[in-house]
Amino acid sequence: LKSRLCRALDQFQRREVLIEAIAIMAFFKVAAPVLAFLVAPIDGVKVQRPHHLRGGEIASVAMHLYRHDCGTKSKFSFLQIPGAGMEPGAIKPFTNVLKDGFYEVDCVKDYLFEHGDKFGDNKVSYKLGEITNVSIVHYAAHVPKEDREQMTHEICFEFCRTVPDMLFFGLTNGRECYCAPYYEMEASDSSECDEVCDGDKGLICGGKTKSSLFSMHSCSNTAEMLTNTATSMTEVGGELTALSELTTQASTALQGGATTYQDKFGKAGDPGASDLMQSAKVFAGVLDKALGVAGDVSKSAADLDGKAKAAAGGDLTSSKTVGEAEDLIKEMEATTTKAEASIEELEGLMAAMAGTADEEVAKDAAKQ
């Protein structure tokens, strides 16, 4: 087959036919749907393997409704916010987002849970009126029973992030959530925070006597996160588009070359070679399917980029709009991952055949 193709090459001068012939020779050398002819210049364009960022600089960031890296833990003086939690009637949860991050800070028996509850079950033990004049705020006291969800870290955070003057939230006994302007460790037994959360058995929500405590911080960077995530997505999406265009040229050339030679071999009475050309066409179809997936990813990236620009320029203070922005960030991260996977697939196919095509060309050159 190779010798026949080489003789056929003498009859054609156009660069496109040479490309098709090299493609088919390499194709049958490795018997796989890969595209070696992209290693050769096409219409004066040198094909290079895309160079795109991977790893920590572009990889998806975990966004469980918070951002780990937008702030650092700092000391806090409770004297700065007297009166926090002292007007329960004025608290309107899930209205305005005041915090956008949290991280776990401690597991202790919290003095405020026992003696800082001005309006809840422990109000008879309240002792902070003459000291700081603050109170913790309970999730169960402000969320109707029919609207309550099984408790997790995120559920408690979603509530406390919208309660004014609260910098911490605590979880105890697997299900109790409360917000606090600060926390204070008091003497306790040797027990641990070992109660699993009602809503997620893989998480710990305090213990029988101790609280899992989390610090909340407001980074005010939701718009920045939207923009940065969209930028990363469009960069990878642009590389996928460029690679798809080159691969489409390759697929077209392979399909055209196989069709041409299938007809020639058929007329020459060589059904075996003609069948091989049919196999090349089938594999070109497989490649087209991969290109279809890449096209869908590119379209999704373009749509999400438009949504991100609109959201970043809008109001990002309400619980609803911030939640929508965080969902959009997750979608963009997922699309970035899909785009990288498509790049890996197409790039891997081309790279695998590139080595085979180079080997074939070198062998032919050595014989001349």
KOLKOLKOL-340995 format. One line per field, with one value per residue (C-alpha): residue number from 1; chain; x, y, z. Coordinates in Angstrom, 2 decimals, decimal comma. Example, Ala and Ser with C-alpha at 12.3 -4.5 7.8 and 13.67 -1.06 7.14 Angstrom:
REM KOLKOLKOL-340995
nr: (1; 2)
kette: (A; A)
X: (12,30; 13,67)
Y: (-4,50; -1,06)
Z: (7,80; 7,14)
***
This chain:
REM KOLKOLKOL-340995
nr: (1; 2; 3; 4; 5; 6; 7; 8; 9; 10; 11; 12; 13; 14; 15; 16; 17; 18; 19; 20; 21; 22; 23; 24; 25; 26; 27; 28; 29; 30; 31; 32; 33; 34; 35; 36; 37; 38; 39; 40; 41; 42; 43; 44; 45; 46; 47; 48; 49; 50; 51; 52; 53; 54; 55; 56; 57; 58; 59; 60; 61; 62; 63; 64; 65; 66; 67; 68; 69; 70; 71; 72; 73; 74; 75; 76; 77; 78; 79; 80; 81; 82; 83; 84; 85; 86; 87; 88; 89; 90; 91; 92; 93; 94; 95; 96; 97; 98; 99; 100; 101; 102; 103; 104; 105; 106; 107; 108; 109; 110; 111; 112; 113; 114; 115; 116; 117; 118; 119; 120; 121; 122; 123; 124; 125; 126; 127; 128; 129; 130; 131; 132; 133; 134; 135; 136; 137; 138; 139; 140; 141; 142; 143; 144; 145; 146; 147; 148; 149; 150; 151; 152; 153; 154; 155; 156; 157; 158; 159; 160; 161; 162; 163; 164; 165; 166; 167; 168; 169; 170; 171; 172; 173; 174; 175; 176; 177; 178; 179; 180; 181; 182; 183; 184; 185; 186; 187; 188; 189; 190; 191; 192; 193; 194; 195; 196; 197; 198; 199; 200; 201; 202; 203; 204; 205; 206; 207; 208; 209; 210; 211; 212; 213; 214; 215; 216; 217; 218; 219; 220; 221; 222; 223; 224; 225; 226; 227; 228; 229; 230; 231; 232; 233; 234; 235; 236; 237; 238; 239; 240; 241; 242; 243; 244; 245; 246; 247; 248; 249; 250; 251; 252; 253; 254; 255; 256; 257; 258; 259; 260; 261; 262; 263; 264; 265; 266; 267; 268; 269; 270; 271; 272; 273; 274; 275; 276; 277; 278; 279; 280; 281; 282; 283; 284; 285; 286; 287; 288; 289; 290; 291; 292; 293; 294; 295; 296; 297; 298; 299; 300; 301; 302; 303; 304; 305; 306; 307; 308; 309; 310; 311; 312; 313; 314; 315; 316; 317; 318; 319; 320; 321; 322; 323; 324; 325; 326; 327; 328; 329; 330; 331; 332; 333; 334; 335; 336; 337; 338; 339; 340; 341; 342; 343; 344; 345; 346; 347; 348; 349; 350; 351; 352; 353; 354; 355; 356; 357; 358; 359; 360; 361; 362; 363; 364; 365; 366; 367; 368)
kette: (A; A; A; A; A; A; A; A; A; A; A; A; A; A; A; A; A; A; A; A; A; A; A; A; A; A; A; A; A; A; A; A; A; A; A; A; A; A; A; A; A; A; A; A; A; A; A; A; A; A; A; A; A; A; A; A; A; A; A; A; A; A; A; A; A; A; A; A; A; A; A; A; A; A; A; A; A; A; A; A; A; A; A; A; A; A; A; A; A; A; A; A; A; A; A; A; A; A; A; A; A; A; A; A; A; A; A; A; A; A; A; A; A; A; A; A; A; A; A; A; A; A; A; A; A; A; A; A; A; A; A; A; A; A; A; A; A; A; A; A; A; A; A; A; A; A; A; A; A; A; A; A; A; A; A; A; A; A; A; A; A; A; A; A; A; A; A; A; A; A; A; A; A; A; A; A; A; A; A; A; A; A; A; A; A; A; A; A; A; A; A; A; A; A; A; A; A; A; A; A; A; A; A; A; A; A; A; A; A; A; A; A; A; A; A; A; A; A; A; A; A; A; A; A; A; A; A; A; A; A; A; A; A; A; A; A; A; A; A; A; A; A; A; A; A; A; A; A; A; A; A; A; A; A; A; A; A; A; A; A; A; A; A; A; A; A; A; A; A; A; A; A; A; A; A; A; A; A; A; A; A; A; A; A; A; A; A; A; A; A; A; A; A; A; A; A; A; A; A; A; A; A; A; A; A; A; A; A; A; A; A; A; A; A; A; A; A; A; A; A; A; A; A; A; A; A; A; A; A; A; A; A; A; A; A; A; A; A; A; A; A; A; A; A; A; A; A; A; A; A; A; A; A; A; A; A; A; A; A; A; A; A; A; A; A; A; A; A)
X: (0,00; 2,77; 4,62; 1,44; 0,77; 4,32; 3,96; 0,66; 2,37; 4,53; 1,40; 0,31; 2,03; -0,44; 0,50; -2,96; -2,57; 0,82; -0,73; -3,54; -1,11; 1,13; -1,94; -3,17; 0,28; 0,64; -2,93; -2,41; 0,98; -0,55; -4,15; -5,61; -7,79; -5,04; -3,93; -0,26; -0,49; -0,82; 2,92; 3,46; 2,86; -0,54; -0,73; 2,34; 1,04; 3,27; 1,26; 2,39; 1,07; -1,06; 0,54; -2,08; -2,07; -2,99; -2,83; -3,36; -3,42; -6,45; -7,83; -11,21; -11,36; -13,60; -16,54; -18,74; -20,40; -17,23; -13,68; -10,83; -8,16; -9,73; -8,77; -6,77; -7,68; -7,31; -7,87; -11,17; -12,23; -15,88; -15,89; -16,25; -19,84; -21,92; -25,58; -25,01; -28,00; -29,97; -32,83; -34,17; -37,20; -34,98; -33,13; -34,20; -32,20; -31,39; -31,81; -28,41; -25,17; -22,61; -19,99; -18,68; -16,21; -15,67; -13,16; -13,08; -11,24; -11,94; -13,78; -14,56; -17,27; -18,46; -19,30; -21,64; -23,72; -24,31; -24,43; -24,80; -28,28; -30,50; -33,68; -33,40; -33,61; -30,65; -31,98; -32,19; -28,40; -27,68; -24,79; -23,55; -25,99; -23,64; -20,48; -20,79; -24,54; -24,59; -26,51; -26,08; -28,72; -30,20; -31,06; -34,14; -35,45; -35,59; -36,31; -39,84; -39,87; -41,25; -38,36; -35,51; -32,98; -30,95; -27,87; -24,46; -21,65; -22,97; -26,58; -25,49; -23,18; -25,95; -28,01; -25,34; -23,74; -26,91; -27,19; -25,64; -22,60; -21,88; -18,33; -18,59; -21,05; -21,19; -22,63; -23,38; -25,03; -25,10; -27,96; -27,97; -26,69; -26,07; -24,33; -22,07; -20,12; -17,27; -16,71; -15,08; -13,73; -14,67; -13,52; -14,97; -14,51; -12,24; -14,95; -14,48; -16,53; -17,68; -21,35; -21,94; -24,10; -27,71; -27,44; -24,03; -22,70; -19,22; -19,03; -18,76; -21,20; -19,91; -20,37; -22,68; -21,14; -18,77; -19,22; -17,52; -16,73; -16,15; -14,90; -16,67; -15,05; -16,23; -13,91; -16,24; -14,68; -17,56; -17,34; -13,58; -14,02; -16,56; -14,20; -11,13; -12,96; -14,43; -10,98; -9,47; -12,36; -12,16; -8,37; -8,74; -11,79; -9,81; -7,11; -9,74; -11,28; -7,91; -7,05; -10,49; -10,03; -6,75; -8,18; -11,15; -8,74; -7,02; -10,27; -11,36; -8,03; -8,12; -11,70; -10,97; -7,79; -9,44; -12,32; -9,92; -7,78; -10,73; -12,07; -8,68; -8,01; -11,53; -11,07; -7,68; -9,32; -7,72; -10,66; -8,33; -6,79; -10,23; -11,52; -8,62; -9,61; -13,11; -11,62; -9,81; -13,13; -14,72; -11,96; -12,33; -15,95; -14,78; -12,63; -15,58; -17,53; -14,79; -14,87; -18,61; -18,09; -15,41; -17,80; -20,49; -17,99; -16,84; -20,44; -21,14; -18,03; -19,14; -22,64; -21,29; -18,81; -21,68; -23,60; -20,51; -19,95; -23,57; -23,49; -20,17; -21,60; -24,80; -25,87; -24,01; -25,26; -28,42; -28,45; -30,17; -27,71; -24,61; -25,94; -26,58; -23,06; -21,53; -23,52; -22,27; -18,67; -19,16; -20,55; -17,58; -15,12; -16,85; -16,77; -13,07; -12,45; -14,41; -12,48; -9,17; -10,34; -11,23; -7,84; -6,12; -8,07; -7,41; -3,84; -3,10; -4,41; -2,34; 0,80; 0,56; 0,37; 2,91; 5,67; 4,63; 4,42; 7,88; 9,24; 7,69; 9,06; 12,53; 12,57; 11,58; 14,25; 16,93; 16,08; 16,48)
Y: (0,00; 2,42; 1,86; 2,39; 5,65; 6,84; 6,15; 8,00; 11,01; 11,45; 12,23; 15,10; 18,38; 20,08; 20,30; 19,18; 15,79; 15,25; 15,97; 13,49; 10,77; 11,22; 11,12; 7,85; 6,21; 7,15; 6,13; 2,58; 2,36; 2,71; 1,64; 4,35; 7,44; 10,02; 12,83; 12,89; 15,27; 18,22; 18,08; 19,41; 23,07; 23,72; 26,77; 28,23; 27,84; 26,01; 23,82; 23,85; 22,04; 24,41; 25,70; 26,33; 26,62; 23,67; 22,79; 25,32; 28,36; 27,29; 24,22; 24,50; 26,10; 24,44; 26,78; 25,35; 28,76; 30,26; 31,17; 29,87; 32,22; 35,66; 36,51; 35,41; 34,74; 37,76; 38,68; 40,38; 42,58; 42,09; 45,63; 46,89; 45,68; 46,17; 45,39; 42,64; 40,29; 42,35; 43,24; 39,90; 41,53; 43,54; 40,49; 39,59; 36,50; 35,61; 39,22; 40,88; 38,94; 40,32; 37,57; 35,44; 33,08; 30,83; 28,43; 26,26; 27,74; 25,68; 22,99; 24,27; 24,63; 28,10; 30,48; 32,38; 29,31; 28,84; 32,45; 34,64; 33,57; 36,53; 35,30; 31,52; 28,42; 29,55; 33,05; 32,34; 31,86; 35,04; 37,01; 39,44; 42,33; 44,39; 43,22; 43,36; 43,61; 41,08; 37,89; 34,88; 34,29; 30,83; 29,44; 27,68; 30,94; 32,74; 30,03; 28,53; 24,82; 23,98; 25,86; 24,41; 22,16; 19,36; 20,98; 21,23; 23,78; 25,49; 25,67; 27,39; 29,72; 30,64; 31,82; 33,53; 35,33; 37,45; 38,33; 41,75; 42,04; 38,30; 37,14; 33,48; 30,64; 27,54; 24,05; 21,71; 18,34; 17,61; 20,00; 23,24; 26,32; 29,73; 32,95; 34,92; 38,20; 36,36; 33,16; 32,46; 29,11; 27,92; 24,95; 21,65; 17,92; 15,93; 15,18; 16,07; 17,47; 14,11; 14,52; 14,12; 16,73; 15,75; 16,91; 15,43; 12,40; 13,20; 16,43; 17,12; 19,54; 19,91; 17,51; 16,92; 19,79; 21,48; 23,62; 23,42; 27,07; 28,84; 32,32; 34,26; 37,00; 39,40; 39,72; 41,71; 40,11; 38,24; 40,42; 39,88; 36,12; 36,15; 38,09; 35,99; 32,70; 33,88; 34,98; 31,58; 29,85; 32,00; 31,54; 27,76; 28,04; 30,10; 27,46; 24,77; 26,76; 27,20; 23,54; 22,52; 24,61; 22,90; 19,49; 20,20; 20,91; 17,64; 15,68; 17,19; 16,32; 12,75; 12,26; 13,73; 11,73; 8,47; 9,12; 9,87; 6,79; 4,52; 5,36; 4,88; 1,52; 0,40; 1,15; -0,59; -3,78; -3,71; -4,24; -4,75; -1,30; 0,16; -1,32; 0,26; 3,65; 3,05; 2,39; 5,73; 7,44; 5,73; 6,97; 10,46; 10,22; 9,35; 12,46; 14,54; 13,29; 14,54; 17,86; 18,01; 17,70; 20,40; 22,66; 22,24; 23,13; 26,22; 27,38; 26,89; 28,88; 31,78; 31,79; 31,68; 34,46; 36,73; 35,89; 36,50; 39,96; 40,89; 39,57; 41,24; 44,60; 44,15; 44,25; 41,63; 42,49; 40,43; 36,79; 35,87; 37,58; 36,42; 32,85; 33,07; 34,44; 31,58; 29,06; 30,76; 30,51; 26,78; 26,37; 28,22; 26,10; 22,93; 24,19; 25,02; 21,45; 20,12; 22,36; 21,14; 17,55; 18,20; 19,82; 16,82; 14,44; 16,23; 17,13; 13,55; 12,16; 14,57; 14,06; 10,27; 10,34; 13,12; 10,80; 8,13; 10,57; 11,98; 8,43; 7,66; 10,85; 10,20; 6,67; 7,85; 10,57; 8,05; 5,85; 8,67)
Z: (0,00; 0,91; -2,36; -4,34; -2,54; -3,13; -6,87; -6,84; -5,26; -8,36; -10,33; -8,10; -7,31; -5,03; -1,37; -0,22; -1,92; -0,28; 3,07; 2,46; 1,39; 4,44; 6,62; 5,20; 5,35; 8,99; 9,69; 8,49; 10,18; 13,62; 12,83; 15,07; 14,47; 14,75; 12,51; 11,60; 8,70; 11,09; 11,69; 8,17; 7,23; 5,71; 3,45; 5,14; 8,68; 11,11; 13,45; 17,05; 20,05; 22,11; 25,26; 27,91; 31,67; 33,81; 37,45; 40,20; 37,96; 35,96; 37,67; 39,32; 42,72; 45,30; 45,76; 48,49; 48,71; 50,17; 49,22; 51,34; 50,07; 50,02; 53,61; 56,59; 60,18; 62,45; 66,08; 66,89; 69,77; 70,73; 72,16; 68,58; 68,13; 71,28; 70,74; 68,17; 68,08; 70,59; 68,24; 66,99; 65,42; 63,10; 61,78; 58,26; 57,28; 53,68; 52,55; 52,33; 52,07; 54,52; 54,47; 51,64; 53,26; 56,25; 57,70; 60,82; 63,79; 66,91; 68,82; 72,31; 74,86; 73,96; 76,81; 74,51; 73,73; 77,46; 78,71; 75,62; 74,57; 75,43; 73,74; 73,36; 75,54; 77,68; 78,36; 82,09; 82,06; 80,08; 81,65; 79,01; 79,46; 81,63; 79,88; 76,09; 75,56; 72,72; 72,01; 69,80; 67,11; 66,56; 63,13; 64,56; 66,05; 62,70; 60,13; 60,14; 60,85; 57,42; 55,77; 57,81; 56,14; 57,62; 59,04; 57,39; 57,57; 54,44; 55,68; 58,88; 56,97; 54,50; 57,46; 59,54; 56,59; 56,38; 60,10; 60,87; 63,18; 63,30; 62,67; 63,74; 63,58; 65,73; 65,34; 68,19; 68,77; 65,03; 64,27; 66,28; 64,42; 65,94; 64,93; 67,26; 67,23; 68,95; 70,92; 74,27; 75,41; 78,88; 80,93; 79,81; 79,82; 77,50; 74,93; 71,28; 68,42; 67,13; 66,17; 62,44; 60,74; 60,13; 56,51; 55,67; 57,49; 56,21; 58,24; 61,96; 63,58; 67,15; 70,01; 72,96; 74,94; 72,50; 69,39; 66,03; 65,44; 62,13; 61,37; 58,66; 56,63; 53,99; 51,03; 48,78; 45,72; 44,11; 40,99; 40,85; 41,20; 38,37; 36,12; 36,95; 36,50; 33,20; 32,01; 32,78; 31,04; 27,89; 27,66; 27,66; 25,42; 22,90; 22,76; 22,25; 19,40; 17,68; 18,07; 16,82; 13,68; 12,88; 13,67; 11,42; 8,57; 9,36; 9,43; 6,12; 4,51; 5,82; 4,70; 1,25; 0,80; 1,80; -0,60; -3,47; -2,96; -2,23; -5,68; -7,33; -5,67; -6,45; -10,13; -10,07; -8,78; -5,33; -2,89; 0,09; -0,25; -0,94; 2,32; 4,17; 2,78; 4,11; 7,55; 7,33; 6,60; 9,61; 11,88; 10,46; 11,60; 15,10; 15,06; 13,90; 16,91; 19,24; 17,43; 18,01; 21,75; 21,62; 19,74; 22,39; 25,12; 23,23; 22,81; 26,52; 27,39; 25,20; 26,74; 30,30; 29,57; 28,56; 31,72; 33,87; 32,40; 33,05; 36,62; 37,48; 36,45; 38,44; 42,09; 44,13; 47,61; 47,93; 48,98; 45,71; 43,36; 45,24; 45,23; 41,48; 40,97; 42,94; 40,88; 37,72; 38,96; 39,51; 35,99; 34,49; 36,45; 35,25; 31,65; 31,98; 33,09; 30,10; 27,72; 29,13; 28,70; 25,05; 24,47; 26,04; 23,82; 20,52; 21,42; 22,45; 19,15; 17,11; 19,18; 18,93; 15,16; 14,77; 15,91; 13,43; 10,53; 11,30; 11,31; 7,92; 6,35; 7,78; 6,40; 2,95; 3,02; 4,01; 1,02; -1,47)
***
